[in-house]
Amino acid sequence: MLQTFRNLQQALDDKPHILHLGRLFSETVLIEVDGAEYYLLFEKGHLVSVTEGPSRKTPWRFALRTDADALARFWKDLPEPGFHDVFGLVKTGRGRIDGDILSLVKNLRFFKEVLALPRATQGEGQ
């Protein structure tokens, strides 16, 4: 899982339209998968570091908490209903969002597109 999040760095750098969406986003986001914590540090839309937790010293703006199966289904090329979107995960009870929801909503398209980047790389090796 850690490597998937680290691969987001290169994938994001190859997508100038997503970088443009996130040009005002400089925050740390917590992604928790089955209790494992990953801190994604963004600066002006660029993912500058991915750190594995847990850490009580790393402040984060908002968090997405889910399970590995739900995330794998989210990352399919054509996700099924309920797994196609961050809020779909929440609605089906497979995800939870904590923290500053306003920060998420202000940058929703950017965050959703960044989190969906592994979808594009799933089919490349097949």
URGI-V536885 format. One record per helix or strand. SS is the DSSP state (h for helix, s for strand). FROM is the first residue (numbers start at 1). TO is the last residue. Records with the same first field share a line. If there is no record, write none. Layout:
# URGI-V536885
SS->FROM-TO, FROM-TO
This chain:
# URGI-V536885
h->2-13, 16-21, 68-74, 86-91, 101-106, 108-115, 117-122
s->28-33, 36-43, 46-52, 62-66, 95-99
